[in-house]
Amino acid sequence: MNDKLSNYLNGVFSSYEGLQTVGELKEELYKDLQERLEDLQKQGYDDETAYAMTLDSIGDIEETIADVAAEARALQRMVMTNFSMTNLPNSDFRGVTVHDGKFENSSLQGSDFSDSDLTGSSFKNCDLRDVKFDGSNLTKSKMTATALKDASFQNCILEQTDLSSSDLRGVNFNGAKLTSTKIAKIDFRSTTFENCVFEGTDFNCSDLRRVCFDNQTLTGVIFDKAGLAGASFRNTNLRNVSFRHVAKKDILRADFDGATMDKLTYAVLKGAGANLTDVTVI
């Protein structure tokens, strides 16, 4: 009968393997039921009747287990959101969900976070060189003062994400959603932006020399005090874009051929001496 009782509990708990709290509950329950079974047998009940009465005595055990498992998993998720001060290079984090996670001051060079949900997570002062975030959701995440050289953010959601003062040389932002993204005080030379969503993106005080924004739409983007010498805006749609305090020599060397822009943006650039010969004003 003890083997039969053990097999019964194994079946009930099979969906919750790996949760320590649930495992402890299983051990305690087995001991209690074993004692209950032996007591009933001593009272003269046959094995099958004693076994049935033993199981009846525990009530709706599956509901109790589910409640304990839910609490255990919630605690497990909370513990597993803090990776600060860890050394985890070349780790496989593909497809993980970590909301408000802490990865601060960690070494994650070469790791893969592709297709993950990292909403609200913090990567301040991390080593994220060569890391892949392709297809991930990084909404409201913080990556300030972070080493991101040669990282990839293809098709990422970077809405309200802060990457200010980070090393973004060689980073791939192709297809990224950069809505209200703060990427100020950054050297963007050798960084690529293709088929991106630029809405309220803040490039304040960044070095964008020779960066290409061709054939894209920039709405409410801030280029204040940015270095734009050699930057290309060919066939780009610029709406309500700010170029305050950009050096005149940089404006003169930026390429706006074929661009379309609103009247205010046009007036600002014209006043700064930009070559707007082939620009369409809307």
C-alpha positions as CSV (number, residue, x, y, z in Angstrom):
1,M,0.0,0.0,0.0
2,N,2.9,2.4,0.7
3,D,4.1,2.0,-2.9
4,K,0.6,2.7,-4.1
5,L,0.3,5.8,-2.0
6,S,3.7,7.0,-3.2
7,N,2.7,6.5,-6.9
8,Y,-0.5,8.4,-6.2
9,L,1.4,11.4,-4.9
10,N,4.0,11.2,-7.7
11,G,1.1,11.6,-10.1
12,V,-0.5,14.5,-8.3
13,F,2.8,16.4,-7.9
14,S,4.2,15.6,-11.4
15,S,3.3,19.0,-12.8
16,Y,5.3,20.8,-10.1
17,E,8.7,19.1,-10.2
18,G,11.6,21.4,-9.5
19,L,9.8,23.7,-7.0
20,Q,11.5,23.2,-3.7
21,T,8.5,24.3,-1.5
22,V,6.2,21.9,-3.3
23,G,8.7,19.1,-3.0
24,E,8.8,19.7,0.8
25,L,5.0,19.6,0.9
26,K,5.0,16.3,-0.9
27,E,7.4,14.7,1.6
28,E,5.4,16.0,4.6
29,L,2.1,14.8,3.1
30,Y,3.5,11.4,2.3
31,K,4.6,10.9,5.9
32,D,1.2,12.1,7.2
33,L,-0.8,9.8,4.9
34,Q,1.5,6.9,5.6
35,E,0.7,7.3,9.4
36,R,-3.0,7.6,8.6
37,L,-3.0,4.5,6.5
38,E,-1.2,2.5,9.2
39,D,-3.7,3.7,11.8
40,L,-6.6,2.6,9.7
41,Q,-5.1,-0.8,9.1
42,K,-4.5,-1.3,12.8
43,Q,-8.2,-0.4,13.4
44,G,-9.1,-3.5,11.3
45,Y,-9.9,-2.0,7.9
46,D,-8.7,-4.0,4.9
47,D,-5.9,-2.5,2.7
48,E,-8.2,-1.1,0.0
49,T,-10.7,0.4,2.4
50,A,-7.9,2.0,4.5
51,Y,-6.3,3.3,1.3
52,A,-9.5,4.9,0.1
53,M,-10.2,6.4,3.5
54,T,-6.7,7.8,3.6
55,L,-7.1,9.6,0.3
56,D,-10.5,10.9,1.4
57,S,-9.0,12.5,4.5
58,I,-6.8,15.0,2.6
59,G,-9.6,16.8,0.8
60,D,-8.9,18.8,-2.4
61,I,-5.2,18.4,-2.4
62,E,-4.7,19.5,-5.9
63,E,-6.0,23.0,-5.1
64,T,-3.7,23.3,-2.2
65,I,-0.7,22.2,-4.3
66,A,-1.6,24.7,-7.0
67,D,-1.7,27.5,-4.4
68,V,1.7,26.6,-2.9
69,A,3.2,26.2,-6.4
70,A,1.9,29.7,-7.4
71,E,3.6,31.2,-4.4
72,A,6.8,29.3,-5.0
73,R,7.0,30.4,-8.7
74,A,6.3,34.0,-7.7
75,L,9.2,33.9,-5.3
76,Q,11.4,32.1,-7.8
77,R,10.7,34.8,-10.4
78,M,11.5,37.5,-7.9
79,V,14.9,35.9,-7.0
80,M,15.8,35.4,-10.6
81,T,15.3,39.0,-11.6
82,N,18.5,40.1,-9.8
83,F,21.7,39.4,-11.8
84,S,23.7,42.4,-10.5
85,M,27.4,42.0,-10.1
86,T,27.5,38.7,-11.9
87,N,29.9,37.3,-14.5
88,L,27.9,35.6,-17.2
89,P,29.6,36.0,-20.5
90,N,28.3,34.1,-23.6
91,S,25.1,33.1,-21.8
92,D,21.9,31.9,-23.5
93,F,19.0,34.1,-22.4
94,R,17.0,33.7,-25.6
95,G,13.2,34.1,-25.1
96,V,13.4,34.9,-21.4
97,T,10.8,37.2,-19.6
98,V,12.4,39.4,-16.9
99,H,10.5,42.5,-16.0
100,D,12.3,45.1,-13.9
101,G,15.4,42.9,-13.8
102,K,18.7,44.0,-12.4
103,F,21.8,43.3,-14.4
104,E,23.8,46.3,-13.1
105,N,27.6,46.1,-13.1
106,S,27.6,42.7,-14.7
107,S,29.7,41.1,-17.4
108,L,27.5,39.7,-20.1
109,Q,29.7,40.0,-23.1
110,G,28.7,37.9,-26.1
111,S,25.4,36.8,-24.5
112,D,22.1,36.3,-26.4
113,F,18.9,38.0,-25.3
114,S,17.1,37.6,-28.6
115,D,13.3,37.6,-28.5
116,S,13.2,38.4,-24.8
117,D,10.9,40.6,-22.8
118,L,13.2,42.8,-20.6
119,T,10.7,45.6,-19.9
120,G,11.9,48.0,-17.2
121,S,15.2,46.2,-16.7
122,S,18.4,47.9,-15.7
123,F,21.8,47.3,-17.4
124,K,23.7,50.2,-16.0
125,N,27.5,50.0,-16.1
126,C,27.4,46.6,-17.8
127,D,29.7,44.9,-20.3
128,L,27.3,44.2,-23.1
129,R,29.8,44.1,-26.0
130,D,28.7,41.8,-28.8
131,V,25.4,41.0,-27.1
132,K,22.3,40.2,-29.2
133,F,19.0,41.8,-28.2
134,D,17.4,41.1,-31.6
135,G,13.6,41.1,-31.5
136,S,13.5,41.9,-27.8
137,N,11.3,44.3,-25.8
138,L,13.4,46.8,-23.8
139,T,10.7,49.3,-23.1
140,K,11.7,51.7,-20.3
141,S,15.0,49.8,-19.7
142,K,18.1,51.6,-18.6
143,M,21.5,51.1,-20.3
144,T,23.4,54.2,-19.2
145,A,27.2,54.2,-19.1
146,T,27.2,50.7,-20.6
147,A,29.7,49.0,-23.0
148,L,27.6,48.1,-26.0
149,K,30.2,48.0,-28.8
150,D,29.1,45.8,-31.7
151,A,25.8,44.8,-29.9
152,S,22.7,44.2,-32.0
153,F,19.3,45.7,-31.4
154,Q,17.6,44.6,-34.7
155,N,13.8,44.9,-34.6
156,C,13.9,45.8,-30.9
157,I,11.3,47.8,-29.0
158,L,13.3,50.6,-27.3
159,E,10.4,52.8,-26.3
160,Q,11.4,55.2,-23.5
161,T,14.7,53.3,-23.1
162,D,17.7,55.3,-21.8
163,L,21.1,54.4,-23.4
164,S,22.8,57.8,-22.7
165,S,26.5,58.0,-22.2
166,S,27.1,54.4,-23.5
167,D,29.5,53.0,-26.0
168,L,27.4,52.3,-29.1
169,R,30.1,52.0,-31.7
170,G,29.3,49.5,-34.3
171,V,25.8,48.8,-32.9
172,N,23.1,47.6,-35.3
173,F,19.7,49.3,-34.7
174,N,18.1,48.2,-38.0
175,G,14.3,47.9,-37.7
176,A,14.3,49.1,-34.1
177,K,11.5,51.2,-32.6
178,L,13.1,54.3,-31.1
179,T,10.1,56.1,-29.6
180,S,11.0,58.6,-26.9
181,T,14.4,56.8,-26.7
182,K,17.1,58.8,-25.0
183,I,20.5,58.1,-26.7
184,A,22.3,61.3,-25.8
185,K,26.0,62.0,-25.4
186,I,27.0,59.0,-27.5
187,D,29.5,58.4,-30.3
188,F,27.4,56.8,-33.1
189,R,30.0,56.6,-35.8
190,S,29.8,53.2,-37.5
191,T,26.4,52.7,-36.0
192,T,23.6,51.6,-38.4
193,F,20.0,52.8,-38.5
194,E,17.8,51.3,-41.3
195,N,14.0,51.0,-41.3
196,C,13.8,52.4,-37.8
197,V,10.9,54.2,-36.1
198,F,12.1,57.6,-34.9
199,E,9.5,59.4,-32.8
200,G,10.7,61.8,-30.1
201,T,14.2,60.2,-30.2
202,D,16.7,62.3,-28.2
203,F,20.2,62.5,-29.8
204,N,21.2,65.5,-27.7
205,C,25.0,66.1,-27.7
206,S,25.7,62.9,-29.6
207,D,28.3,62.4,-32.4
208,L,26.4,61.5,-35.5
209,R,29.1,62.3,-38.0
210,R,28.6,60.3,-41.2
211,V,25.6,58.5,-39.8
212,C,22.9,57.6,-42.4
213,F,19.2,58.3,-41.9
214,D,18.3,58.0,-45.6
215,N,14.8,57.1,-46.6
216,Q,13.3,57.2,-43.1
217,T,10.8,59.3,-41.2
218,L,12.0,61.4,-38.3
219,T,9.2,62.9,-36.1
220,G,9.9,65.1,-33.1
221,V,13.6,63.9,-33.1
222,I,16.1,66.0,-31.1
223,F,19.5,66.7,-32.6
224,D,20.4,69.6,-30.3
225,K,24.1,70.2,-30.0
226,A,24.8,67.0,-32.0
227,G,27.8,66.5,-34.4
228,L,26.2,66.1,-37.8
229,A,29.1,66.7,-40.2
230,G,28.7,64.2,-43.1
231,A,25.4,62.9,-41.7
232,S,23.0,61.9,-44.5
233,F,19.2,62.7,-44.6
234,R,18.7,61.9,-48.2
235,N,15.0,61.3,-49.1
236,T,14.2,61.5,-45.4
237,N,10.9,62.9,-44.0
238,L,11.6,65.3,-41.2
239,R,8.7,66.6,-39.1
240,N,9.2,68.9,-36.1
241,V,12.9,68.0,-35.9
242,S,15.1,70.1,-33.6
243,F,18.6,71.2,-34.6
244,R,19.2,73.8,-31.9
245,H,22.8,74.8,-31.2
246,V,24.2,72.5,-33.9
247,A,27.5,73.9,-35.3
248,K,26.9,75.8,-38.6
249,K,29.8,73.9,-40.2
250,D,28.1,70.6,-39.3
251,I,24.8,71.8,-40.8
252,L,26.7,72.8,-44.0
253,R,28.2,69.4,-44.4
254,A,25.0,67.4,-43.7
255,D,23.2,66.0,-46.8
256,F,19.5,66.8,-47.1
257,D,19.1,66.0,-50.8
258,G,15.6,64.9,-51.7
259,A,14.3,65.3,-48.1
260,T,10.8,66.4,-47.2
261,M,10.2,68.6,-44.1
262,D,7.7,70.8,-42.4
263,K,8.0,74.6,-42.6
264,L,9.5,75.1,-39.1
265,T,12.2,72.5,-39.6
266,Y,13.0,74.0,-43.0
267,A,13.2,77.5,-41.6
268,V,15.7,76.4,-38.9
269,L,17.9,74.6,-41.3
270,K,17.8,77.4,-43.8
271,G,18.7,79.9,-41.2
272,A,21.7,77.8,-40.3
273,G,22.9,77.8,-43.9
274,A,22.0,74.2,-44.9
275,N,21.9,73.3,-48.6
276,L,18.2,72.7,-49.1
277,T,18.1,73.0,-52.9
278,D,16.4,69.7,-53.5
279,V,14.1,69.7,-50.4
280,T,10.3,69.5,-50.5
281,V,8.5,71.6,-47.9
282,I,5.1,70.4,-46.7
